[in-house]
Amino acid sequence: MAAKRILMLVGDYAEDYEVMVPFQALLMVGHQVDAVCPGKEKGEKIKTAIHDFEGDQTYTEKRGHDFTLNATFKEVKATDYDGLVIAGGRAPEYLRLDPEVIALVRHFAGENKPLAAVCHGAQVLAGAEVIEGRRVSAYPACAPEVRLAGGEYADIAIDAAETDGNLVTAPAWPAHPAWLAAFLKVLGTRITL
């Protein structure tokens, strides 16, 4: 298997597990992962948030870790990457307002490259208008945005993933095993024991 170059889109108050775990897991299997944030450079940090499910009407939010970016957003070229991962959490709320982010996501969708979004990452997909006619999972509070963008909201278990062609989505971090396995499959990555 040839290593793939994967771009990971993150931002301040992205969900801690949805940044750390995919970043490390994709590196572990041999892929190159460049984590970027608009307005920040390689070596700078984002602050993450920890979202948990503790029996309340919605998730709780606590301050997470600092995550060091290993690439500069302004310097990356979408054409240099084989796939894109969009972390969830609070960051997608404002990342979807950035025209360069929208152009980046549209490149991956338009070229039918592997594209993954977890939790609120679907807000970026909806903002980029790339999910019309696609089956998309997300955190349940994002279901209206998925539908308004012309997507079919996949109401699946919190630990499940949805694959629609090149697009892999999941409701939240409990789905890491499912969506990461699906994303690796879409990337063409084979792990043998």
Secondary structure, DSSP 8 states (H G I E B T S, - for coil): ----EEEEE--TTEEHHHHHHHHHHHHHTT-EEEEE-TT--TT-EEEEEEEE-SSSSS-EEEEEEEEE-SS-GGG--GGG-SEEEE--BSHHHHHTT-HHHHHHHHHHHHTT--EEEEGGGHHHHHHTT--TT-EE---GGGHHHHHHTT-EE----TT--EEETTEEEESSGGGHHHHHHHHHHHHT-----
